[in-house]
Every structure is written in structure tokens, then in C-alpha cells.
């Protein structure tokens, strides 16, 4: 097992099954957040209330207001949030529900649920955790941090090489009892869970799914694809290249050196 001394710099702030061929394409497209047909965060209202209409510019989207019953009605539009800090303070164990086929794009954003809340998708295939179908996305790019209690109900979270996802809740915080939730990590991306056992649980069971650069993390490759840091209250994993990829890069570099010496 690979353990590194010290604490991660973020400190304590710190999906449904997908067809594997699609995963590398998703990872390559992390930085290309959609800009058309989306509502955009302005922060003009109560920034602790994600559903406050005054926080949003609806001119580029399909909807003209946020749902009237937050946490119950899904948000049926793509959402773009850029270069800001949001501390969302809804009552504990509620959620922000994103409609099937829609995305929340966080670009250089620090988003923290200050209560025991998280993002969820929509359960359209109850009781079939391995089902495939329409997927809901949260995309973290350009140094974004998402700190939440849980991720649930067929939500896919894409984390680029500069960003971090922190799921604070133990006992299946990456929750997939109804529909599988997925975390896709680019090389260098960070993913924090309360304990190492939570990572092992995800790798050993169908409780959730973690991918590194398109490769699913399993019990057999857990320590080849993730490097762990014990923060003393949470554990942060950093996605690293699999050994075979690193070896191939080394051989390629050696080949260039030998070629130049001829």
C-alpha cells in the first residue's frame, strides 16, 4: 500500500455503470464545459441558498426560474458556475437534485455543503443499480473543490487533474443503493473519503465505482491507481498513472536518448 506522510494542502475542507469505452472520452472532455442552453451563477442573491433565483442568470437557459420545491423537484437545465466560493446551507440531509441528462459545471469554484447534504441525480430505474441510461453530471475543473456529505442516484462526477472531490459521509457516501454513482478521476485529481476502508469498499463491491483515466479501480489495482495520504480524520487519494503506463513512458524516453546518442 502506498502511504505518504503529511497532510493534504486542502486540509479538512478538503454513478451508474457506464460503458467503459465512453470513459476516456469523458475525461478528455472535462475542460469543455457546455456554454449553450445553460443558466449561469451570478451570486446576486443569498449565496447560501442555491435555489435563490437572484443568484442566477436565466437568459441563456431553458428555464426561467429554479424549482419551487428545492430538493424535491429536479433542476432541468445545465448550470455553469465560475470563479467563486459557495457555502450552501440548506437543512441537513436534503439534497440538490439535477435532472437526467443535465450537468452542473464548476470552473475554479469552491463549493461546500455546510450541512449534511449532497448532489443527486434522478432515479429512473429503481432497484437496478447497474442499469445504464441517461446520466447526470457534475464536472469539476480548473482547481475546483466540491465538499459534500454524499453523492447519490446515478450521478457521475468528473474531476480534472487540478480539482478535488471530498465526500464527508461514511457508510456509503458514494451511494448507489438505487442507481450506481461514478467518480471519474483524471491523473492528478484528488478524491477524499473519511477512511481507507471506504475506498476499499468501493473497490470490493458494487456500492459505487471509481475510475482513473478510464480504468476502473478494483481490489486488485487500488494501490496501483491511487496514492493515499492519511489526513488524521480523512484519507485523500490522488490518481496516478498505472505502472504499465509509467513503464512505457520510461521506455519511450530511453528510446529518444539512445536515438540522439547514435
Secondary structure, DSSP 8 states (H G I E B T S, - for coil): --EESS--TTTTT------HHHHHHHHHTTT----SSEEEE---S-TT-TT-GGGEE-TTSS-SS--SSTTTS-B-SEEEEEEEEEEE--STT-EEEB-TT-EEEEEEEEEEESSS-EEE---SSTT-TT--S--EEEEEESS-EEEESEEESSEEEEE-TT-EEEE--TTTSB--SSS--EEEE-TT-EEEES-HHHHHHHHHSSS-EEEETTEE--TTTHHHHEEEEE-SS-EEEEE---HHHHHHHHHHHHHHHHHHH-
